[in-house]
Amino acid sequence: MSKVPEENKMIKIITGQNDFQRSLALQLTISEFSLEYGDLSIERLDAQEAEYEDIYNSITSLPFLVNKKLIILIEPSKNKEFVEKISEINNLVSDSIDVIIYEPNLDKRSTYYKTLKKMPNYQEYPVLGPNELTSWILKYVSDSASKISYSDANLLIDRVGSNQLTIMNELDKMLLYTTNIDKKVIEAMTDSIPNSTIFQLLDSAFRGDQKSVIKLYDQQKQQKVDAAQIMALIIWQIHILAVIKSSGSKNSSSISRSSKISYNIVEKGLRLLSQIDSNELLEIINKAQKLDIQLKTTSIDQDEAVLYFLITIRK
């Protein structure tokens, strides 16, 4: 019996800290495979619970009663032996078997991450930037034949954070109630991020209150907000500050009307801007942009880097 050509198998890596897009990519891959080969051809393995032998048997055994098999490995980075043998995976995987390596949060300093990134079907989904996230909200609501304003989209981010999956769930909840999502609906149907907020974090950083910065940052971590999400919210808040500063006005109502940013967010922004001048704001923007690029492209301790940025934000 002749061997099936190697291109008949595929190893896809799905990773990144954008829960929504990462989960969507996984579901789309599964759906496409299921349509062609059926549900019986799909197997999931939680690598944290499975033994390496189970993983090995799944990816090396030929499909049975189906033409092709899809193996989904959930967080195989938790399996030490799999990590050690990752460079051999292309040779281990049987022909006519597709493998998805699903890793929500990879350590970019690790050899494992660097090996995966070199693979041809590596897909990484980072958190969206401020403008991208606002645009996505507007499109998501519009695609649902409903309405939300630019300022109210920003208000939603300010209340529930920048996690796209969380925002989608909140939007779906509101869309069941109304086709016109406005400030009243958002404030009535969503809970504001508890205890500490990014505004408070930046306020403490601008005042040079290191103890408060560390305490508030720890609270964010306790709420399961990772470093990339915290940085995305910081960048969003700094973006708002830049818009407010560029307006040339100190009147909250006027700025809110012209920028389409909610009045409450403008008020908070003006309080932050009262502590710094234009040159300092520009320097903070440049620092934030550089750190954002570092977080997305280099192997650094993300929590340490973001916390250092906040502590030294005015130095």
One Martini backbone bead per residue (centre of mass of N, CA, C, O) as a GRO file, in nm:
protein
  315
    1MET     BB    1   0.095   0.037   0.025
    2SER     BB    2   0.081   0.358  -0.026
    3LYS     BB    3   0.190   0.660   0.073
    4VAL     BB    4   0.080   0.936   0.200
    5PRO     BB    5   0.122   1.241   0.152
    6GLU     BB    6   0.233   1.486   0.370
    7GLU     BB    7   0.016   1.712   0.288
    8ASN     BB    8  -0.232   1.549   0.431
    9LYS     BB    9  -0.111   1.694   0.670
   10MET     BB   10  -0.181   1.900   0.972
   11ILE     BB   11  -0.029   2.170   1.169
   12LYS     BB   12  -0.198   2.369   1.406
   13ILE     BB   13  -0.162   2.691   1.557
   14ILE     BB   14  -0.348   2.822   1.844
   15THR     BB   15  -0.311   3.157   1.962
   16GLY     BB   16  -0.350   3.391   2.217
   17GLN     BB   17  -0.514   3.668   2.411
   18ASN     BB   18  -0.770   3.636   2.224
   19ASP     BB   19  -1.040   3.467   2.307
   20PHE     BB   20  -1.234   3.511   2.072
   21GLN     BB   21  -1.053   3.455   1.816
   22ARG     BB   22  -0.939   3.186   1.910
   23SER     BB   23  -1.210   3.033   1.942
   24LEU     BB   24  -1.310   3.084   1.654
   25ALA     BB   25  -1.081   2.938   1.504
   26LEU     BB   26  -1.141   2.664   1.624
   27GLN     BB   27  -1.442   2.632   1.535
   28LEU     BB   28  -1.394   2.662   1.228
   29THR     BB   29  -1.206   2.418   1.195
   30ILE     BB   30  -1.403   2.208   1.304
   31SER     BB   31  -1.641   2.260   1.110
   32GLU     BB   32  -1.494   2.203   0.843
   33PHE     BB   33  -1.412   1.912   0.915
   34SER     BB   34  -1.695   1.798   0.983
   35LEU     BB   35  -1.827   1.842   0.702
   36GLU     BB   36  -1.620   1.638   0.556
   37TYR     BB   37  -1.578   1.390   0.804
   38GLY     BB   38  -1.711   1.423   1.070
   39ASP     BB   39  -1.745   1.383   1.414
   40LEU     BB   40  -1.584   1.103   1.444
   41SER     BB   41  -1.298   1.254   1.348
   42ILE     BB   42  -1.296   1.388   1.642
   43GLU     BB   43  -1.035   1.473   1.888
   44ARG     BB   44  -0.990   1.533   2.236
   45LEU     BB   45  -0.709   1.673   2.439
   46ASP     BB   46  -0.610   1.713   2.767
   47ALA     BB   47  -0.279   1.758   2.836
   48GLN     BB   48  -0.293   1.789   3.151
   49GLU     BB   49  -0.434   1.493   3.188
   50ALA     BB   50  -0.273   1.355   2.985
   51GLU     BB   51  -0.071   1.134   2.869
   52TYR     BB   52   0.177   1.101   2.649
   53GLU     BB   53   0.080   0.830   2.536
   54ASP     BB   54  -0.196   0.935   2.441
   55ILE     BB   55  -0.090   1.142   2.242
   56TYR     BB   56   0.084   0.956   2.072
   57ASN     BB   57  -0.144   0.759   1.982
   58SER     BB   58  -0.323   0.975   1.839
   59ILE     BB   59  -0.092   1.091   1.627
   60THR     BB   60   0.005   0.788   1.512
   61SER     BB   61  -0.261   0.681   1.442
   62LEU     BB   62  -0.472   0.560   1.229
   63PRO     BB   63  -0.753   0.587   1.089
   64PHE     BB   64  -1.092   0.475   1.191
   65LEU     BB   65  -1.361   0.466   0.967
   66VAL     BB   66  -1.192   0.707   0.847
   67ASN     BB   67  -1.011   0.918   0.637
   68LYS     BB   68  -0.991   1.138   0.875
   69LYS     BB   69  -0.815   1.314   1.146
   70LEU     BB   70  -0.880   1.518   1.444
   71ILE     BB   71  -0.647   1.665   1.672
   72ILE     BB   72  -0.701   1.816   1.994
   73LEU     BB   73  -0.467   2.011   2.175
   74ILE     BB   74  -0.488   2.109   2.507
   75GLU     BB   75  -0.230   2.244   2.640
   76PRO     BB   76   0.063   2.085   2.588
   77SER     BB   77   0.256   2.262   2.774
   78LYS     BB   78   0.172   2.081   3.036
   79ASN     BB   79   0.352   1.862   2.885
   80LYS     BB   80   0.671   1.785   2.920
   81GLU     BB   81   0.724   1.565   2.698
   82PHE     BB   82   0.603   1.719   2.461
   83VAL     BB   83   0.789   1.965   2.472
   84GLU     BB   84   1.058   1.802   2.431
   85LYS     BB   85   0.920   1.680   2.135
   86ILE     BB   86   0.828   1.909   1.932
   87SER     BB   87   1.046   1.880   1.694
   88GLU     BB   88   0.905   1.581   1.614
   89ILE     BB   89   0.600   1.607   1.524
   90ASN     BB   90   0.606   1.574   1.211
   91ASN     BB   91   0.707   1.271   1.234
   92LEU     BB   92   0.479   1.156   1.426
   93VAL     BB   93   0.257   1.228   1.247
   94SER     BB   94   0.022   1.098   1.075
   95ASP     BB   95  -0.115   1.033   0.807
   96SER     BB   96  -0.432   1.170   0.790
   97ILE     BB   97  -0.353   1.387   1.018
   98ASP     BB   98  -0.479   1.640   1.219
   99VAL     BB   99  -0.340   1.919   1.415
  100ILE     BB  100  -0.423   2.094   1.717
  101ILE     BB  101  -0.260   2.359   1.884
  102TYR     BB  102  -0.391   2.479   2.195
  103GLU     BB  103  -0.274   2.811   2.314
  104PRO     BB  104  -0.358   3.072   2.511
  105ASN     BB  105  -0.058   3.087   2.686
  106LEU     BB  106   0.253   3.171   2.593
  107ASP     BB  107   0.594   3.145   2.646
  108LYS     BB  108   0.818   3.359   2.474
  109ARG     BB  109   1.089   3.231   2.611
  110SER     BB  110   1.047   2.962   2.489
  111THR     BB  111   1.128   2.700   2.284
  112TYR     BB  112   0.844   2.611   2.221
  113TYR     BB  113   0.746   2.876   2.096
  114LYS     BB  114   0.969   2.903   1.875
  115THR     BB  115   0.889   2.640   1.730
  116LEU     BB  116   0.593   2.706   1.662
  117LYS     BB  117   0.642   2.978   1.504
  118LYS     BB  118   0.789   2.818   1.255
  119MET     BB  119   0.533   2.714   1.170
  120PRO     BB  120   0.316   2.739   0.897
  121ASN     BB  121   0.035   2.714   1.105
  122TYR     BB  122   0.065   2.985   1.260
  123GLN     BB  123  -0.172   3.133   1.505
  124GLU     BB  124  -0.210   3.469   1.622
  125TYR     BB  125  -0.421   3.638   1.886
  126PRO     BB  126  -0.442   3.946   1.966
  127VAL     BB  127  -0.527   4.208   2.113
  128LEU     BB  128  -0.705   4.477   2.066
  129GLY     BB  129  -0.710   4.783   1.989
  130PRO     BB  130  -0.892   5.056   2.044
  131ASN     BB  131  -1.003   5.103   1.751
  132GLU     BB  132  -1.062   4.806   1.682
  133LEU     BB  133  -1.268   4.754   1.910
  134THR     BB  134  -1.473   4.971   1.841
  135SER     BB  135  -1.523   4.876   1.549
  136TRP     BB  136  -1.622   4.594   1.626
  137ILE     BB  137  -1.871   4.679   1.783
  138LEU     BB  138  -2.014   4.831   1.557
  139LYS     BB  139  -2.031   4.583   1.365
  140TYR     BB  140  -2.172   4.377   1.547
  141VAL     BB  141  -2.430   4.545   1.584
  142SER     BB  142  -2.493   4.595   1.284
  143ASP     BB  143  -2.512   4.284   1.209
  144SER     BB  144  -2.775   4.289   1.422
  145ALA     BB  145  -2.962   4.528   1.347
  146SER     BB  146  -2.818   4.761   1.520
  147LYS     BB  147  -2.735   5.014   1.778
  148ILE     BB  148  -2.425   5.213   1.830
  149SER     BB  149  -2.222   5.433   1.954
  150TYR     BB  150  -1.907   5.537   1.988
  151SER     BB  151  -1.931   5.632   2.287
  152ASP     BB  152  -2.077   5.369   2.388
  153ALA     BB  153  -1.851   5.176   2.316
  154ASN     BB  154  -1.646   5.307   2.512
  155LEU     BB  155  -1.815   5.267   2.766
  156LEU     BB  156  -1.814   4.960   2.761
  157ILE     BB  157  -1.509   4.928   2.792
  158ASP     BB  158  -1.489   5.087   3.061
  159ARG     BB  159  -1.674   4.876   3.221
  160VAL     BB  160  -1.565   4.564   3.105
  161GLY     BB  161  -1.338   4.592   2.907
  162SER     BB  162  -1.117   4.426   2.644
  163ASN     BB  163  -1.260   4.163   2.633
  164GLN     BB  164  -1.412   4.030   2.361
  165LEU     BB  165  -1.586   3.806   2.487
  166THR     BB  166  -1.723   3.977   2.702
  167ILE     BB  167  -1.845   4.184   2.510
  168MET     BB  168  -2.017   3.990   2.345
  169ASN     BB  169  -2.192   3.889   2.583
  170GLU     BB  170  -2.305   4.171   2.652
  171LEU     BB  171  -2.431   4.229   2.377
  172ASP     BB  172  -2.619   3.986   2.359
  173LYS     BB  173  -2.783   4.064   2.608
  174MET     BB  174  -2.881   4.345   2.497
  175LEU     BB  175  -3.002   4.241   2.218
  176LEU     BB  176  -3.248   4.096   2.359
  177TYR     BB  177  -3.373   4.384   2.451
  178THR     BB  178  -3.230   4.562   2.210
  179THR     BB  179  -3.154   4.780   1.912
  180ASN     BB  180  -3.062   5.021   2.128
  181ILE     BB  181  -2.749   5.099   2.242
  182ASP     BB  182  -2.707   5.279   2.535
  183LYS     BB  183  -2.623   5.419   2.824
  184LYS     BB  184  -2.864   5.308   2.990
  185VAL     BB  185  -2.827   5.012   2.912
  186ILE     BB  186  -2.534   4.972   3.000
  187GLU     BB  187  -2.573   5.059   3.303
  188ALA     BB  188  -2.808   4.845   3.359
  189MET     BB  189  -2.655   4.562   3.215
  190THR     BB  190  -2.376   4.634   3.353
  191ASP     BB  191  -2.066   4.572   3.508
  192SER     BB  192  -1.830   4.716   3.662
  193ILE     BB  193  -1.518   4.702   3.720
  194PRO     BB  194  -1.390   4.596   4.000
  195ASN     BB  195  -1.226   4.801   4.237
  196SER     BB  196  -1.024   4.825   3.986
  197THR     BB  197  -0.890   5.057   3.753
  198ILE     BB  198  -0.722   5.202   3.499
  199PHE     BB  199  -0.756   5.484   3.597
  200GLN     BB  200  -0.638   5.437   3.882
  201LEU     BB  201  -0.366   5.336   3.783
  202LEU     BB  202  -0.284   5.596   3.630
  203ASP     BB  203  -0.321   5.794   3.859
  204SER     BB  204  -0.102   5.668   4.039
  205ALA     BB  205   0.128   5.691   3.833
  206PHE     BB  206   0.119   6.004   3.796
  207ARG     BB  207   0.171   6.043   4.122
  208GLY     BB  208   0.391   5.820   4.216
  209ASP     BB  209   0.225   5.569   4.349
  210GLN     BB  210   0.361   5.268   4.392
  211LYS     BB  211   0.186   5.113   4.597
  212SER     BB  212  -0.082   5.151   4.441
  213VAL     BB  213   0.002   5.022   4.176
  214ILE     BB  214   0.063   4.738   4.288
  215LYS     BB  215  -0.215   4.689   4.415
  216LEU     BB  216  -0.390   4.730   4.155
  217TYR     BB  217  -0.248   4.520   3.984
  218ASP     BB  218  -0.311   4.279   4.168
  219GLN     BB  219  -0.617   4.302   4.136
  220GLN     BB  220  -0.624   4.240   3.836
  221LYS     BB  221  -0.501   3.956   3.865
  222GLN     BB  222  -0.729   3.847   4.056
  223GLN     BB  223  -0.938   3.903   3.801
  224LYS     BB  224  -0.792   3.767   3.546
  225VAL     BB  225  -0.598   3.993   3.432
  226ASP     BB  226  -0.379   4.027   3.198
  227ALA     BB  227  -0.117   4.203   3.074
  228ALA     BB  228  -0.232   4.252   2.787
  229GLN     BB  229  -0.504   4.371   2.884
  230ILE     BB  230  -0.393   4.599   3.051
  231MET     BB  231  -0.239   4.736   2.816
  232ALA     BB  232  -0.484   4.782   2.635
  233LEU     BB  233  -0.627   4.973   2.840
  234ILE     BB  234  -0.405   5.180   2.861
  235ILE     BB  235  -0.398   5.258   2.561
  236TRP     BB  236  -0.688   5.347   2.549
  237GLN     BB  237  -0.661   5.573   2.762
  238ILE     BB  238  -0.435   5.729   2.613
  239HIS     BB  239  -0.598   5.781   2.361
  240ILE     BB  240  -0.809   5.955   2.502
  241LEU     BB  241  -0.612   6.171   2.601
  242ALA     BB  242  -0.523   6.264   2.318
  243VAL     BB  243  -0.800   6.355   2.220
  244ILE     BB  244  -0.852   6.563   2.442
  245LYS     BB  245  -0.595   6.734   2.401
  246SER     BB  246  -0.648   6.799   2.087
  247SER     BB  247  -0.908   6.981   2.129
  248GLY     BB  248  -0.835   7.245   2.322
  249SER     BB  249  -1.027   7.174   2.563
  250LYS     BB  250  -1.208   7.205   2.903
  251ASN     BB  251  -1.488   7.104   2.798
  252SER     BB  252  -1.666   6.827   2.838
  253SER     BB  253  -1.909   6.861   2.647
  254SER     BB  254  -1.753   6.948   2.393
  255ILE     BB  255  -1.569   6.700   2.370
  256SER     BB  256  -1.791   6.485   2.360
  257ARG     BB  257  -1.924   6.584   2.097
  258SER     BB  258  -1.666   6.586   1.903
  259SER     BB  259  -1.549   6.279   1.990
  260LYS     BB  260  -1.763   6.063   2.103
  261ILE     BB  261  -1.716   6.078   2.409
  262SER     BB  262  -1.798   6.023   2.702
  263TYR     BB  263  -1.838   6.230   2.965
  264ASN     BB  264  -1.707   6.056   3.191
  265ILE     BB  265  -1.441   6.000   3.039
  266VAL     BB  266  -1.358   6.295   3.006
  267GLU     BB  267  -1.343   6.364   3.305
  268LYS     BB  268  -1.122   6.164   3.373
  269GLY     BB  269  -0.913   6.268   3.166
  270LEU     BB  270  -0.881   6.557   3.281
  271ARG     BB  271  -0.768   6.467   3.554
  272LEU     BB  272  -0.512   6.340   3.439
  273LEU     BB  273  -0.408   6.592   3.266
  274SER     BB  274  -0.356   6.781   3.520
  275GLN     BB  275  -0.065   6.617   3.579
  276ILE     BB  276   0.018   6.684   3.274
  277ASP     BB  277   0.188   6.751   2.991
  278SER     BB  278   0.241   6.731   2.655
  279ASN     BB  279   0.525   6.603   2.665
  280GLU     BB  280   0.455   6.373   2.856
  281LEU     BB  281   0.236   6.244   2.683
  282LEU     BB  282   0.418   6.178   2.441
  283GLU     BB  283   0.614   5.998   2.599
  284ILE     BB  284   0.401   5.791   2.691
  285ILE     BB  285   0.313   5.702   2.411
  286ASN     BB  286   0.590   5.595   2.319
  287LYS     BB  287   0.626   5.388   2.546
  288ALA     BB  288   0.367   5.225   2.490
  289GLN     BB  289   0.434   5.141   2.199
  290LYS     BB  290   0.697   4.990   2.260
  291LEU     BB  291   0.576   4.785   2.459
  292ASP     BB  292   0.364   4.662   2.274
  293ILE     BB  293   0.570   4.545   2.075
  294GLN     BB  294   0.727   4.373   2.277
  295LEU     BB  295   0.487   4.190   2.372
  296LYS     BB  296   0.441   4.081   2.059
  297THR     BB  297   0.775   4.007   1.981
  298THR     BB  298   0.885   3.926   2.269
  299SER     BB  299   1.071   3.767   2.542
  300ILE     BB  300   0.891   3.864   2.823
  301ASP     BB  301   0.793   3.981   3.124
  302GLN     BB  302   0.489   4.118   3.127
  303ASP     BB  303   0.433   4.210   3.417
  304GLU     BB  304   0.703   4.351   3.466
  305ALA     BB  305   0.682   4.553   3.226
  306VAL     BB  306   0.414   4.696   3.300
  307LEU     BB  307   0.489   4.779   3.589
  308TYR     BB  308   0.738   4.947   3.510
  309PHE     BB  309   0.588   5.148   3.334
  310LEU     BB  310   0.409   5.264   3.565
  311ILE     BB  311   0.635   5.344   3.771
  312THR     BB  312   0.801   5.508   3.514
  313ILE     BB  313   0.607   5.706   3.346
  314ARG     BB  314   0.765   5.998   3.459
  315LYS     BB  315   1.094   5.928   3.387
   0.00000   0.00000   0.00000
